[in-house]
Amino acid sequence: MSTIEARLSALGLTLPEAATPAANYVPYVQTGNLVVVSGQITLENGELKYVGRVGQDFTTEEAYAAAKLCGLNLIAQVKAACDGDLNRVKRVVRLGGFVNCTDDFTEQPKVINGASDLMAEVFGDAGKHARAAVGVNTLPLGVAVEVEGMFEVE
């Protein structure tokens, strides 16, 4: 078992199967030593979770869990890009987080911390990254959170 896989196990986390694209795009692109992962939504075992708006249907804490689920889906895509070897990940470079929220909701950074905290827990110092956390009026399939990422790999 790889170091990263052991860390996931110790955290009690199981990676889902990497989701297939729902439209005309690919789940990730590798260029040089960067893997850019398309936005991942709150899909768990093929089932949509967290459908609704933050500040209306979900609290900040619930949305944090939604962002963490998006983060797990990101890691699953990176694992696929690395032929199953997460130890090839050298750094989480950037996350972009989108929160489907009410007009008066302002805690987008606290929501996207769900994905950011996960990256730090799983990858240690290499999980620290640049980030954006943006509020939007809707997301695909009505989900509450979507997160995209960029990873340096060897």
DSSP file (Angstrom, degrees, kcal/mol; ACC not computed):
  #  RESIDUE AA STRUCTURE BP1 BP2  ACC     N-H-->O    O-->H-N    N-H-->O    O-->H-N    TCO  KAPPA ALPHA  PHI   PSI    X-CA   Y-CA   Z-CA
    1    1 A M              0   0    0      0, 0.0     5,-0.0     0, 0.0     0, 0.0   0.000 360.0 360.0 360.0 133.5    0.0    0.0    0.0
    2    2 A S     >  -     0   0    0      1,-0.1     4,-2.6     4,-0.0     5,-0.2  -0.217 360.0-109.1 -70.3 164.6    1.4    3.4   -1.0
    3    3 A T  H  > S+     0   0    0      2,-0.2     4,-2.2     1,-0.2     5,-0.1   0.919 120.4  45.8 -59.4 -46.1    2.0    6.1    1.6
    4    4 A I  H  > S+     0   0    0      2,-0.2     4,-2.6     1,-0.2    -1,-0.2   0.914 112.5  50.5 -66.6 -42.5   -0.9    8.2    0.4
    5    5 A E  H  > S+     0   0    0      1,-0.2     4,-2.4     2,-0.2    -1,-0.2   0.902 110.5  50.5 -61.2 -40.1   -3.2    5.2    0.2
    6    6 A A  H  X S+     0   0    0     -4,-2.6     4,-2.6     2,-0.2    -1,-0.2   0.889 109.7  50.7 -64.5 -39.1   -2.2    4.4    3.8
    7    7 A R  H  X S+     0   0    0     -4,-2.2     4,-1.8     2,-0.2    -2,-0.2   0.916 109.5  50.3 -65.2 -42.8   -2.9    7.9    4.9
    8    8 A L  H  <>S+     0   0    0     -4,-2.6     5,-2.9     1,-0.2     4,-0.3   0.930 112.3  47.8 -58.5 -45.3   -6.4    7.8    3.3
    9    9 A S  H ><5S+     0   0    0     -4,-2.4     3,-1.5     1,-0.2    -2,-0.2   0.914 109.5  52.0 -62.6 -44.1   -7.0    4.5    5.1
   10   10 A A  H 3<5S+     0   0    0     -4,-2.6    -1,-0.2     1,-0.3    -2,-0.2   0.816 108.4  52.2 -63.3 -30.3   -5.8    5.9    8.4
   11   11 A L  T 3<5S-     0   0    0     -4,-1.8    -1,-0.3    -5,-0.2    -2,-0.2   0.488 117.1-116.6 -82.2  -3.2   -8.2    8.9    7.9
   12   12 A G  T < 5 +     0   0    0     -3,-1.5     2,-0.4    -4,-0.3    -3,-0.2   0.772  68.4 141.5  74.1  25.8  -11.1    6.4    7.3
   13   13 A L      < -     0   0    0     -5,-2.9     2,-0.4    -6,-0.2    -1,-0.3  -0.824  35.6-165.2-107.4 140.7  -11.5    7.6    3.7
   14   14 A T        -     0   0    0     -2,-0.4    58,-0.0    -3,-0.1    -5,-0.0  -0.989  20.7-130.0-121.3 128.7  -12.3    5.6    0.7
   15   15 A L        -     0   0    0     -2,-0.4    58,-0.1     1,-0.1     3,-0.1  -0.565  21.4-132.6 -76.6 138.6  -11.9    7.0   -2.8
   16   16 A P        -     0   0    0      0, 0.0     2,-0.2     0, 0.0    -1,-0.1  -0.309  36.8 -82.8 -75.9 170.4  -14.8    6.6   -5.2
   17   17 A E        -     0   0    0      1,-0.1     2,-0.2    -2,-0.1    29,-0.2  -0.538  58.2 -95.9 -67.2 142.3  -14.4    5.4   -8.7
   18   18 A A        -     0   0    0     58,-0.3    -1,-0.1    -2,-0.2    56,-0.1  -0.466  46.1-121.0 -63.4 126.5  -13.3    8.3  -11.0
   19   19 A A        -     0   0    0     -2,-0.2    -1,-0.1    54,-0.2     3,-0.1  -0.346  18.7-124.4 -70.6 148.6  -16.5    9.6  -12.6
   20   20 A T        -     0   0    0      1,-0.1    -1,-0.1    -2,-0.1     6,-0.1  -0.654  38.2 -90.7 -89.6 151.9  -16.8    9.7  -16.3
   21   21 A P        -     0   0    0      0, 0.0    -1,-0.1     0, 0.0     5,-0.0  -0.255  23.1-152.1 -64.0 148.6  -17.6   13.0  -18.1
   22   22 A A  S    S+     0   0    0     -3,-0.1     2,-0.2     2,-0.0    -2,-0.0   0.393  76.7  15.3 -99.4   0.7  -21.2   14.0  -18.6
   23   23 A A  S    S-     0   0    0      2,-0.2     2,-1.8     0, 0.0     0, 0.0  -0.709 111.5 -45.0-151.4-160.8  -20.6   16.1  -21.7
   24   24 A N  S    S+     0   0    0     -2,-0.2     2,-0.3     2,-0.0    -2,-0.0  -0.509 100.7  81.3 -86.3  72.2  -17.9   16.9  -24.4
   25   25 A Y  S    S-     0   0    0     -2,-1.8    -2,-0.2    13,-0.0     3,-0.0  -0.945  74.2-110.8-157.3 171.8  -14.8   17.2  -22.1
   26   26 A V        -     0   0    0     -2,-0.3    12,-0.2     1,-0.1     3,-0.1  -0.816  24.3-122.5-110.3 154.4  -12.3   14.9  -20.5
   27   27 A P  S    S-     0   0    0      0, 0.0    11,-2.4     0, 0.0     2,-0.3   0.785  91.0  -1.6 -68.4 -26.3  -12.0   14.4  -16.7
   28   28 A Y  E     -A   37   0A   0      9,-0.2     2,-0.4     2,-0.0     9,-0.2  -0.986  58.5-150.4-157.6 158.1   -8.4   15.5  -16.6
   29   29 A V  E     -A   36   0A   0      7,-2.1     7,-3.0    -2,-0.3     2,-0.5  -1.000  10.8-153.7-131.0 133.3   -5.6   16.7  -18.9
   30   30 A Q  E     +A   35   0A   0     -2,-0.4     2,-0.4     5,-0.2     5,-0.2  -0.936  16.1 173.2-107.5 129.0   -2.0   16.2  -18.3
   31   31 A T  E >   -A   34   0A   0      3,-2.4     3,-2.0    -2,-0.5     2,-0.2  -0.970  66.1 -43.2-132.6 117.4    0.5   18.6  -19.8
   32   32 A G  T 3  S-     0   0    0     -2,-0.4     0, 0.0     1,-0.3     0, 0.0  -0.466 124.9 -22.4  60.4-127.0    4.1   18.2  -18.8
   33   33 A N  T 3  S+     0   0    0     -2,-0.2   120,-3.0    -3,-0.1     2,-0.4   0.184 119.2  95.5-101.2  17.5    4.1   17.6  -15.0
   34   34 A L  E <   -AB  31 152A   0     -3,-2.0    -3,-2.4   118,-0.2     2,-0.5  -0.904  53.2-163.6-110.2 136.8    0.7   19.2  -14.4
   35   35 A V  E     -AB  30 151A   0    116,-3.1   116,-2.8    -2,-0.4     2,-0.6  -0.981   8.1-162.1-114.1 119.8   -2.6   17.4  -14.2
   36   36 A V  E     -AB  29 150A   0     -7,-3.0    -7,-2.1    -2,-0.5     2,-0.5  -0.910   9.4-155.7-103.0 120.1   -5.6   19.7  -14.5
   37   37 A V  E     -AB  28 149A   0    112,-3.2   112,-1.6    -2,-0.6    -9,-0.2  -0.835  15.1-122.3-102.9 129.5   -8.8   18.1  -13.2
   38   38 A S  E     -     0   0A   0    -11,-2.4   109,-0.1    -2,-0.5    39,-0.1  -0.177  52.0 -68.2 -59.7 158.7  -12.2   19.2  -14.4
   39   39 A G  E     -     0   0A   0    109,-0.1     2,-0.4   107,-0.1   109,-0.3  -0.241  51.6-150.2 -53.5 131.6  -14.7   20.4  -11.9
   40   40 A Q  E     - B   0 147A   0    107,-3.2   107,-2.2    -3,-0.1     2,-0.1  -0.900  11.0-159.7-108.9 134.3  -15.9   17.6   -9.6
   41   41 A I        -     0   0    0     -2,-0.4     2,-2.0   105,-0.2   105,-0.2  -0.336  40.9 -74.1-104.4-172.9  -19.4   17.7   -8.1
   42   42 A T  S    S+     0   0    0    103,-0.5     7,-3.0     7,-0.2     2,-0.5  -0.420  72.1 147.4 -86.9  63.4  -21.0   16.0   -5.2
   43   43 A L  E     -E   48   0B   0     -2,-2.0     2,-0.4     5,-0.2     5,-0.2  -0.871  21.9-178.5-101.4 128.8  -21.3   12.6   -6.7
   44   44 A E  E >  S-E   47   0B   0      3,-2.9     3,-1.8    -2,-0.5    -2,-0.0  -0.963  71.3 -21.9-132.9 115.9  -21.0    9.6   -4.3
   45   45 A N  T 3  S-     0   0    0     -2,-0.4    -1,-0.1     1,-0.3     3,-0.1   0.886 127.5 -51.2  52.5  43.0  -21.2    6.0   -5.7
   46   46 A G  T 3  S+     0   0    0      1,-0.2     2,-0.4   -29,-0.2    -1,-0.3   0.466 118.4 111.1  78.7   1.5  -23.0    7.3   -8.8
   47   47 A E  E <   -E   44   0B   0     -3,-1.8    -3,-2.9     0, 0.0     2,-0.2  -0.915  69.0-122.0-114.6 133.7  -25.6    9.2   -6.7
   48   48 A L  E     -E   43   0B   0     -2,-0.4     2,-0.3    -5,-0.2    -5,-0.2  -0.525  32.3-174.4 -70.7 134.4  -25.9   13.0   -6.5
   49   49 A K        +     0   0    0     -7,-3.0    95,-0.3    -2,-0.2    -7,-0.2  -0.834  57.5  27.4-121.1 162.6  -25.6   14.4   -3.0
   50   50 A Y        +     0   0    0     -2,-0.3    94,-2.4     1,-0.2     2,-0.7   0.914  68.5 174.5  53.4  53.8  -26.0   17.9   -1.7
   51   51 A V  B     +F  143   0C   0     92,-0.2     2,-0.3    -3,-0.2    92,-0.3  -0.832  43.7  49.9 -90.7 119.7  -28.5   19.1   -4.3
   52   52 A G  S    S-     0   0    0     90,-2.2     2,-0.4    -2,-0.7    48,-0.2  -0.908  89.1 -54.9 144.5-171.8  -29.6   22.6   -3.4
   53   53 A R    >>> -     0   0    0     -2,-0.3     4,-3.3    46,-0.1     5,-1.5  -0.832  40.7-122.7-110.2 140.3  -28.3   26.0   -2.3
   54   54 A V  B 345S+gh  58 101D   0     46,-3.1    48,-2.0    -2,-0.4     5,-0.2  -0.606 102.2  29.9 -76.6 136.6  -26.0   26.9    0.6
   55   55 A G  T 345S+     0   0    0      3,-2.9    -1,-0.2    -2,-0.3     4,-0.1   0.281 129.9  42.5  93.3  -9.4  -27.7   29.4    2.9
   56   56 A Q  T <45S+     0   0    0     -3,-1.3    -2,-0.2     2,-0.3     3,-0.1   0.582 131.2  11.7-127.2 -57.3  -31.1   28.0    2.0
   57   57 A D  T  <5S+     0   0    0     -4,-3.3     2,-0.4     1,-0.2    -3,-0.2   0.667 128.1  38.3-100.6 -22.1  -31.0   24.2    1.9
   58   58 A F  B   <S-g   54   0D   0     -5,-1.5    -3,-2.9    -8,-0.1    -2,-0.3  -0.969  71.1-131.5-134.5 146.2  -27.6   23.6    3.5
   59   59 A T     >  -     0   0    0     -2,-0.4     4,-2.4    -5,-0.2     5,-0.2  -0.359  38.4-101.9 -81.2 170.2  -25.6   25.2    6.3
   60   60 A T  H  > S+     0   0    0      1,-0.2     4,-2.0     2,-0.2     5,-0.1   0.896 124.5  52.3 -59.0 -41.1  -21.9   26.1    6.0
   61   61 A E  H  > S+     0   0    0      2,-0.2     4,-1.6     1,-0.2    -1,-0.2   0.897 109.7  47.4 -65.9 -41.4  -21.0   23.0    7.9
   62   62 A E  H  > S+     0   0    0      1,-0.2     4,-1.6     2,-0.2    -1,-0.2   0.902 112.1  50.4 -65.6 -39.7  -23.0   20.7    5.5
   63   63 A A  H  X S+     0   0    0     -4,-2.4     4,-2.5     1,-0.2    -2,-0.2   0.829 103.3  59.9 -68.4 -31.6  -21.5   22.5    2.5
   64   64 A Y  H  X S+     0   0    0     -4,-2.0     4,-2.1     1,-0.2    -1,-0.2   0.924 105.8  48.5 -57.5 -45.3  -18.0   21.9    4.0
   65   65 A A  H  X S+     0   0    0     -4,-1.6     4,-1.9     1,-0.2    -2,-0.2   0.862 109.0  53.6 -64.3 -35.6  -18.8   18.2    3.8
   66   66 A A  H  X S+     0   0    0     -4,-1.6     4,-2.1     2,-0.2    -2,-0.2   0.917 108.5  49.0 -64.0 -43.3  -20.0   18.6    0.2
   67   67 A A  H  X S+     0   0    0     -4,-2.5     4,-2.3     1,-0.2    -2,-0.2   0.867 108.1  54.5 -64.8 -36.4  -16.7   20.3   -0.7
   68   68 A K  H  X S+     0   0    0     -4,-2.1     4,-2.2     2,-0.2    -1,-0.2   0.903 106.6  51.3 -62.7 -40.9  -14.8   17.4    1.0
   69   69 A L  H  X S+     0   0    0     -4,-1.9     4,-2.0     2,-0.2    -2,-0.2   0.910 108.7  51.0 -62.1 -42.3  -16.7   15.0   -1.2
   70   70 A C  H  X S+     0   0    0     -4,-2.1     4,-2.1     1,-0.2    -1,-0.2   0.904 108.4  53.6 -59.3 -40.7  -15.7   17.0   -4.3
   71   71 A G  H  X S+     0   0    0     -4,-2.3     4,-2.4     2,-0.2    -2,-0.2   0.890 105.8  51.7 -62.3 -40.8  -12.1   16.8   -3.0
   72   72 A L  H  X S+     0   0    0     -4,-2.2     4,-2.1     1,-0.2    -1,-0.2   0.903 109.5  50.6 -61.9 -40.4  -12.3   13.0   -2.8
   73   73 A N  H  X S+     0   0    0     -4,-2.0     4,-1.8     2,-0.2    -2,-0.2   0.866 108.3  52.8 -66.0 -35.8  -13.6   13.0   -6.4
   74   74 A L  H  X S+     0   0    0     -4,-2.1     4,-2.3     2,-0.2    -2,-0.2   0.942 109.2  48.7 -60.9 -47.7  -10.6   15.2   -7.4
   75   75 A I  H  X S+     0   0    0     -4,-2.4     4,-2.5     1,-0.2    -2,-0.2   0.874 107.8  55.3 -62.1 -37.4   -8.2   12.8   -5.8
   76   76 A A  H  X S+     0   0    0     -4,-2.1     4,-1.9     2,-0.2   -58,-0.3   0.895 108.9  47.8 -62.0 -39.5   -9.9    9.8   -7.6
   77   77 A Q  H  X S+     0   0    0     -4,-1.8     4,-2.3     2,-0.2    -2,-0.2   0.904 111.1  50.2 -67.7 -40.9   -9.3   11.6  -10.9
   78   78 A V  H  X S+     0   0    0     -4,-2.3     4,-1.8     1,-0.2    -2,-0.2   0.896 107.9  54.2 -63.9 -39.1   -5.7   12.3  -10.0
   79   79 A K  H  <>S+     0   0    0     -4,-2.5     5,-3.3     1,-0.2     6,-0.4   0.919 108.7  48.5 -60.2 -43.0   -5.2    8.7   -9.1
   80   80 A A  H ><5S+     0   0    0     -4,-1.9     3,-1.4     1,-0.2    -2,-0.2   0.911 110.5  51.2 -62.4 -41.6   -6.6    7.7  -12.5
   81   81 A A  H 3<5S+     0   0    0     -4,-2.3    -1,-0.2     1,-0.3    -2,-0.2   0.798 110.1  50.5 -64.7 -28.7   -4.2   10.2  -14.2
   82   82 A C  T ><5S-     0   0    0     -4,-1.8     3,-1.8    -5,-0.2    -1,-0.3   0.082 118.3-109.2 -98.2  22.0   -1.3    8.7  -12.2
   83   83 A D  T < 5S-     0   0    0     -3,-1.4    -3,-0.2     1,-0.3    -2,-0.1   0.856  78.6 -50.9  52.2  38.5   -2.1    5.1  -13.2
   84   84 A G  T 3 <S+     0   0    0     -5,-3.3     2,-0.8    -6,-0.2    -1,-0.3   0.424 113.0 115.2  86.9  -0.8   -3.2    4.3   -9.7
   85   85 A D    X   +     0   0    0     -3,-1.8     3,-1.8    -6,-0.4     4,-0.1  -0.801  35.1 177.6-110.0  92.9   -0.1    5.7   -7.9
   86   86 A L  G >  S+     0   0    0     -2,-0.8     3,-1.7     1,-0.3    -1,-0.2   0.650  74.2  77.8 -68.1 -14.7   -1.0    8.7   -5.7
   87   87 A N  G 3  S+     0   0    0      1,-0.3    -1,-0.3    -3,-0.1    -2,-0.0   0.629  79.7  72.1 -68.8 -10.7    2.6    8.9   -4.6
   88   88 A R  G <  S+     0   0    0     -3,-1.8    66,-1.9    -6,-0.1     2,-0.5   0.636  73.0 103.0 -75.6 -13.9    3.4   10.5   -7.9
   89   89 A V  E <   +C  153   0A   0     -3,-1.7    64,-0.3    64,-0.2     3,-0.1  -0.597  44.3 174.7 -73.2 120.2    1.6   13.6   -6.7
   90   90 A K  E     -     0   0A   0     62,-3.0     2,-0.3    -2,-0.5    63,-0.2   0.743  63.2  -6.6 -95.7 -29.7    4.3   16.1   -5.8
   91   91 A R  E     -C  152   0A   0     61,-1.6    61,-3.1    36,-0.1     2,-0.8  -0.952  53.6-126.6-165.7 142.2    2.0   19.1   -5.0
   92   92 A V  E     -C  151   0A   0     34,-3.4    59,-0.2    -2,-0.3     3,-0.1  -0.880  34.7-176.7 -85.8 115.9   -1.6   20.3   -5.0
   93   93 A V  E     -     0   0A   0     57,-2.3    37,-2.5    -2,-0.8     2,-0.3   0.919  53.8  -9.3 -86.0 -47.3   -1.0   23.5   -7.0
   94   94 A R  E     -Cd 150 130A   0     56,-1.6    56,-2.4    35,-0.2     2,-0.4  -0.996  48.2-160.3-156.6 144.0   -4.5   25.1   -7.0
   95   95 A L  E     -Cd 149 131A   0     35,-1.9    37,-1.6    -2,-0.3     2,-0.5  -0.977   7.4-160.3-121.5 142.4   -8.1   24.5   -6.2
   96   96 A G  E     -Cd 148 132A   0     52,-2.2    52,-2.6    -2,-0.4     2,-0.4  -0.985  14.9-166.2-120.3 119.4  -11.0   26.4   -7.6
   97   97 A G  E     -Cd 147 133A   0     35,-3.0    37,-2.9    -2,-0.5     2,-0.4  -0.884   8.4-166.9-114.3 137.8  -14.2   26.2   -5.6
   98   98 A F  E     -Cd 146 134A   0     48,-3.0    48,-2.0    -2,-0.4     2,-0.5  -0.982   4.4-163.1-123.8 129.8  -17.7   27.2   -6.6
   99   99 A V  E     -Cd 145 135A   0     35,-3.0    37,-3.0    -2,-0.4     2,-0.9  -0.956  15.4-143.4-119.1 119.0  -20.6   27.4   -4.1
  100  100 A N  E     + d   0 136A   0     44,-2.8   -46,-3.1    -2,-0.5     2,-0.3  -0.707  49.9 151.1 -77.7 105.4  -24.2   27.5   -5.3
  101  101 A C  B     -h   54   0D   0     35,-2.2   -46,-0.2    -2,-0.9     2,-0.0  -0.858  49.4 -87.9-141.5 167.8  -25.5   29.9   -2.7
  102  102 A T    >   -     0   0    0    -48,-2.0     3,-1.5    -2,-0.3    -1,-0.1  -0.311  47.9-105.5 -70.9 160.7  -28.0   32.6   -1.8
  103  103 A D  T 3  S+     0   0    0      1,-0.3    -1,-0.1    34,-0.1    32,-0.0   0.794 119.5  47.6 -60.5 -29.9  -27.2   36.2   -2.6
  104  104 A D  T 3  S+     0   0    0    -49,-0.0     2,-0.4     2,-0.0    -1,-0.3   0.415  83.4 112.1 -95.1   3.2  -26.5   37.1    1.0
  105  105 A F    <   +     0   0    0     -3,-1.5     3,-0.1   -51,-0.2    -4,-0.1  -0.627  32.1 166.7 -78.9 130.2  -24.2   34.1    1.7
  106  106 A T        +     0   0    0     -2,-0.4    -1,-0.1     1,-0.1    -3,-0.0   0.215  48.8  91.9-128.8  13.8  -20.6   35.1    2.3
  107  107 A E     >  +     0   0    0      1,-0.2     4,-1.8     2,-0.1     3,-0.4  -0.050  40.0 128.7-103.6  33.3  -18.9   32.1    3.8
  108  108 A Q  H  > S+     0   0    0      1,-0.2     4,-2.6     2,-0.2     5,-0.2   0.890  71.8  55.4 -54.6 -42.6  -17.6   30.5    0.5
  109  109 A P  H  > S+     0   0    0      0, 0.0     4,-1.2     0, 0.0    -1,-0.2   0.902 106.2  51.1 -59.8 -38.6  -14.0   30.2    1.9
  110  110 A K  H  4 S+     0   0    0     -3,-0.4     4,-0.3     2,-0.2    -2,-0.2   0.870 111.2  49.4 -65.4 -35.4  -15.3   28.2    4.9
  111  111 A V  H >< S+     0   0    0     -4,-1.8     3,-2.1     1,-0.2     4,-0.3   0.962 110.1  48.2 -65.7 -52.2  -17.2   25.9    2.5
  112  112 A I  H >X S+     0   0    0     -4,-2.6     4,-2.2     1,-0.3     3,-1.0   0.679  91.5  80.6 -69.0 -16.2  -14.2   25.3    0.2
  113  113 A N  H 3X S+     0   0    0     -4,-1.2     4,-3.5    -5,-0.2     5,-0.4   0.784  79.5  71.4 -55.2 -25.9  -12.1   24.6    3.3
  114  114 A G  H <> S+     0   0    0     -3,-2.1     4,-1.0    -4,-0.3    -1,-0.2   0.909 106.5  34.2 -57.2 -42.4  -13.7   21.1    3.1
  115  115 A A  H <> S+     0   0    0     -3,-1.0     4,-2.1    -4,-0.3    -2,-0.2   0.887 119.7  50.9 -78.0 -41.4  -11.6   20.4    0.0
  116  116 A S  H  X S+     0   0    0     -4,-2.2     4,-1.9     1,-0.2    -2,-0.2   0.925 110.0  48.6 -63.9 -45.5   -8.6   22.4    1.1
  117  117 A D  H  X S+     0   0    0     -4,-3.5     4,-2.4     1,-0.2    -1,-0.2   0.892 109.7  54.0 -61.3 -39.2   -8.4   20.7    4.5
  118  118 A L  H  X S+     0   0    0     -4,-1.0     4,-2.6    -5,-0.4     5,-0.3   0.923 106.3  51.4 -61.3 -44.6   -8.7   17.3    2.8
  119  119 A M  H  X S+     0   0    0     -4,-2.1     4,-2.9     1,-0.2     5,-0.2   0.903 111.7  47.2 -60.9 -41.0   -5.8   18.0    0.5
  120  120 A A  H  X S+     0   0    0     -4,-1.9     4,-1.4     7,-0.2    -1,-0.2   0.892 113.1  49.0 -67.4 -39.1   -3.6   19.0    3.5
  121  121 A E  H  < S+     0   0    0     -4,-2.4    -2,-0.2    -5,-0.2    -1,-0.2   0.902 120.0  36.6 -65.5 -40.9   -4.7   15.9    5.5
  122  122 A V  H  < S+     0   0    0     -4,-2.6    -2,-0.2    -5,-0.2    -3,-0.2   0.910 130.7  26.5 -81.1 -44.4   -4.0   13.5    2.6
  123  123 A F  H >< S-     0   0    0     -4,-2.9     3,-1.2     1,-0.3    -3,-0.2   0.406  89.9-150.7-104.9   1.8   -0.9   15.1    1.0
  124  124 A G  G >< S-     0   0    0     -4,-1.4     3,-2.1     1,-0.3    -1,-0.3  -0.368  73.7  -8.4  65.0-141.7    0.7   16.9    4.0
  125  125 A D  G >  S+     0   0    0      1,-0.3     3,-1.5     2,-0.2    -1,-0.3   0.813 134.4  63.1 -59.4 -30.8    2.7   20.0    3.2
  126  126 A A  G <  S+     0   0    0     -3,-1.2   -34,-3.4     1,-0.3    -1,-0.3   0.621  93.4  65.6 -69.0 -11.2    2.4   19.1   -0.5
  127  127 A G  G <  S+     0   0    0     -3,-2.1     2,-0.3    -7,-0.2    -1,-0.3   0.537  74.0 105.8 -87.4  -7.3   -1.4   19.6   -0.1
  128  128 A K    <   +     0   0    0     -3,-1.5     2,-0.3    -4,-0.2   -36,-0.2  -0.594  53.2 163.4 -76.1 134.2   -1.1   23.3    0.6
  129  129 A H        -     0   0    0     -2,-0.3   -35,-0.2   -38,-0.1     2,-0.2  -0.890  43.5 -94.7-147.7 165.7   -2.2   25.2   -2.5
  130  130 A A  E     -d   94   0A   0    -37,-2.5   -35,-1.9    -2,-0.3     2,-0.3  -0.524  52.2-176.6 -79.0 159.1   -3.4   28.4   -4.1
  131  131 A R  E     -d   95   0A   0    -37,-0.2     2,-0.4    -2,-0.2   -35,-0.2  -0.999  30.7-154.3-159.4 155.6   -7.2   28.7   -4.2
  132  132 A A  E     -d   96   0A   0    -37,-1.6   -35,-3.0    -2,-0.3     2,-0.4  -0.988   9.3-167.0-129.4 144.4  -10.3   30.6   -5.2
  133  133 A A  E     +d   97   0A   0     -2,-0.4     2,-0.4   -37,-0.2   -35,-0.2  -0.955  17.6 178.7-132.6 112.5  -13.7   30.3   -3.5
  134  134 A V  E     -d   98   0A   0    -37,-2.9   -35,-3.0    -2,-0.4     2,-0.4  -0.921  24.4-137.3-124.3 137.4  -16.6   31.8   -5.5
  135  135 A G  E     -d   99   0A   0     -2,-0.4     2,-0.3   -37,-0.2   -35,-0.2  -0.774  28.1-180.0 -90.0 136.8  -20.3   32.1   -4.9
  136  136 A V  E     -d  100   0A   0    -37,-3.0   -35,-2.2    -2,-0.4     3,-0.1  -0.881  36.3-124.9-132.6 163.8  -22.5   31.4   -7.9
  137  137 A N  S    S+     0   0    0     -2,-0.3     2,-0.3     1,-0.2   -37,-0.1   0.604  90.1   0.6 -88.6 -10.6  -26.3   31.4   -8.5
  138  138 A T        -     0   0    0    -39,-0.1    -1,-0.2     6,-0.0   -37,-0.1  -0.967  58.3-159.0-166.2 159.1  -26.4   27.8   -9.8
  139  139 A L    >   -     0   0    0     -2,-0.3     3,-2.3     4,-0.2     4,-0.1  -0.919  47.8 -64.5-137.0 164.0  -24.2   24.8  -10.6
  140  140 A P  G >  S+     0   0    0      0, 0.0     3,-1.8     0, 0.0    -1,-0.0  -0.197 120.5   1.3 -52.3 135.9  -24.6   21.7  -12.8
  141  141 A L  G 3  S-     0   0    0      1,-0.3   -93,-0.0   -90,-0.1    -3,-0.0   0.595 122.9 -77.5  61.0  13.4  -27.5   19.4  -11.8
  142  142 A G  G <  S+     0   0    0     -3,-2.3   -90,-2.2     1,-0.2    -1,-0.3   0.625  81.4 161.5  77.6  13.6  -28.3   21.8   -9.0
  143  143 A V  B <   -F   51   0C   0     -3,-1.8   -92,-0.2   -92,-0.3    -1,-0.2  -0.239  43.3-131.3 -67.7 159.0  -25.5   20.7   -6.7
  144  144 A A  S    S+     0   0    0    -94,-2.4   -44,-2.8   -95,-0.3     2,-0.3   0.769  82.9  23.7 -81.4 -28.1  -24.3   22.9   -3.9
  145  145 A V  E     - C   0  99A   0    -95,-0.3  -103,-0.5   -46,-0.2     2,-0.3  -0.992  52.4-177.8-144.3 145.5  -20.5   22.7   -4.6
  146  146 A E  E     - C   0  98A   0    -48,-2.0   -48,-3.0    -2,-0.3     2,-0.4  -0.989  10.4-170.4-139.3 139.2  -18.1   22.1   -7.4
  147  147 A V  E     -BC  40  97A   0   -107,-2.2  -107,-3.2    -2,-0.3     2,-0.3  -0.997   3.2-170.3-134.6 133.9  -14.3   22.0   -7.1
  148  148 A E  E     - C   0  96A   0    -52,-2.6   -52,-2.2    -2,-0.4     2,-0.3  -0.770  14.3-165.9-113.1 163.3  -11.6   21.9   -9.8
  149  149 A G  E     -BC  37  95A   0   -112,-1.6  -112,-3.2    -2,-0.3     2,-0.4  -0.986  23.0-148.9-152.6 161.6   -7.9   21.3   -9.3
  150  150 A M  E     -BC  36  94A   0    -56,-2.4   -57,-2.3    -2,-0.3   -56,-1.6  -1.000  23.0-173.9-131.0 131.0   -4.4   21.4  -10.6
  151  151 A F  E     -BC  35  92A   0   -116,-2.8  -116,-3.1    -2,-0.4     2,-0.5  -0.965  21.4-136.5-129.2 139.1   -1.8   19.0   -9.4
  152  152 A E  E     +BC  34  91A   0    -61,-3.1   -62,-3.0    -2,-0.4   -61,-1.6  -0.830  33.4 177.4 -91.5 131.8    2.0   18.6  -10.0
  153  153 A V  E       C   0  89A   0   -120,-3.0   -64,-0.2    -2,-0.5   -65,-0.1  -0.869 360.0 360.0-130.4 163.4    3.0   15.0  -10.6
  154  154 A E              0   0    0    -66,-1.9   -65,-0.1    -2,-0.3    -1,-0.1   0.382 360.0 360.0-109.9 360.0    6.2   13.1  -11.5
